[in-house]
Amino acid sequence: MTEVADTLEQQLWDFVFAYDAAYGRAAQTVGLSAAQACLLEHLTRGSRSMGELAADLLCDASNVTQLAARLEARGLVSRAPDPADRRIKQVSITPDGRDVQRAMRRSFDFPADRLGRLTAPEQRQLSELLAKVLATGTA
């Protein structure tokens, strides 16, 4: 690797660690772990099965069971059998869960703060570069 590539790689790691730490702090402001906040975030697009959540969160189904149980105990999610297959549990965010998720989002100012340091043209350039870096396939 070149010196520029090494520096860029370290900057990416530093960004990921800073983002992760800020997300964890934002989750704590509403009494959640980062994993619980992430699960709530995934439910804002609609109900998901426990298996789908495990795949989305890249974790074991037993982890999702524990997360969902803790959130359900606080009234932030509900679990119910899937009408099409009663062996499958569907998890849904409750109105209280949506309120907590929104409060967490409001306290997570890391992206806006960091992007606010860039001018509009710099933001466009960064968006284009990130799209290129994140694109799948070859090109």
N, C-alpha and C positions, 0 to 999 in steps of 0.2 A: 504494500500500500504506500501511497505517497503521503507526505506530511499533511497536505490539505485533506486527503481522505481520512487520515487518522484523526485529525482535529474535528472534522465533520462528524465522524462516528462517535467521538466522545461528546460532542455537542448534542447529538441525538439522544444518547444515553442520559445526559444531564437533563434534557428536556423531558424525557419520559419519566425520570425519577421525580422531577419537580412537579409535573402534572399529576402523577400518582399521589404524591404527598399532599398536594392541594386538594385533590378529590377526597382523600381520606379525612382531611381536616373539615371540609365542607360537610361530609357525611356525619362527622361527630357533632356538628352544630345542631343536628336534628336527632341525635341519639342513635345513629345507625353506624354499622361498620361499612367500609367501602363495598364489600360484597353484597350486603343487604341493599345499599343504595343502588348498586348496579342491577340487582334483580328487579327492584321497583322500576328503574328506568326501562328495562326490557318489557315490562308490563304496560307501559304507557301506550303501546301500539296495539294492545288487545290481550285477551287471555292467551295463555300458553300452557302447554302440557309440561309436566315436570321434566320429561325427557327432552323436550325442545329447549327448556331453560338450561338444562345441563349442557346441551350442545352449544347454545349461545354463550354461556359463561365459561365454556371450556373446563368443566369440572365434572366430578362424579355425581351421579344422581343422588347419592346419600348426602352430599353437601347441600344440594338444592332442597332436599327434604328438611334439613336442619334450618336452613335460611328461611324457608317458607313457614316452618313451624314458629319460629321466633317472630316473624312479621305478622303471622296470623294471630298470635297471642296478644300483639299490640293493636290488632284491628286494622292493620294496614293492607292485608291481602286476605282473600278467601280462597279456600280449596273446595272443589266439588268434583264428583265423578263426571267424566265425559259422557254426554247422553248417547253417543254412538258406540262407546266402548267403556263400560263402567269400571274396567280395570285401570283405566287411565285417569289420573287426577289433573284437572284443569286449575290453574292458578290465575286469579284475577285481582287487580288492584281495586281497593275500596276507595270511596270518596276521601276518607281520612288519609289513606295511603297516597292518593293524588296530591293532597295538600302538603304532606310531608315531602314528597318528591319535588314539588314546586319550590318549597322553602329551601330544600337542599340545592336545587339548581340556582336559586337566587344567591345563595351564599358561595357558590362555586364561581368565583370571579377570575380565576386563573386565565382562561382563554381570552376573555374580553380585555383583561389587564395587559396581557402580553401582546395581543394583536393591536391594542390601542397604542402601542409604542411605535407602530409602523404607519407610514403614510398610506393613503389609498392606493397609489401605484405599487408600493412595496407589498401591500396585502394582496393585490392582484397577482403580482409576480410570485409571491410565496404560494398562493393557491395553485397557480399553474405548475410550479415546481413540485409541490406535494402531490398533485394529481399524476404527474409523470413518475415520481418515485413510487407511488402506491399502485400504479397500474399493473394489472396482472398480464401474463403472457410475455411475448418477446417483441421487441421493437427497437 
